[in-house]
């Protein structure tokens, strides 16, 4: 039996621009929104813009061992960035992005 493990890597696309985010700390998807938190500053993400998102999910077996080249890809199209927040914890900064579907 295989399972999805951890938070996904994410590619966010707008027109021909593709931004890959690999420092995802928090990911939550509901019926109406997607919430992301990560430590990268991404100047290409602008409030009020529409994007497409590709999630790259890592697959593990029941012993939590990674399988070679075992990924699942999920596409989410036409999401609208409505909120950008940054949180400071000492020297560490976390960026939160909220998208509506």
BELQUIWO-V394932 format. One record per helix or strand of 2 or more residues. SS is the DSSP state (H for helix, E for strand). FROM is the first residue (numbers start at 1). LEN is the number of residues. If there is no record, write none. Layout:
# BELQUIWO-V394932
SS,FROM,LEN
SS,FROM,LEN
This chain:
# BELQUIWO-V394932
E,2,13
E,17,5
E,24,6
E,33,6
E,50,12
E,66,24
E,92,9
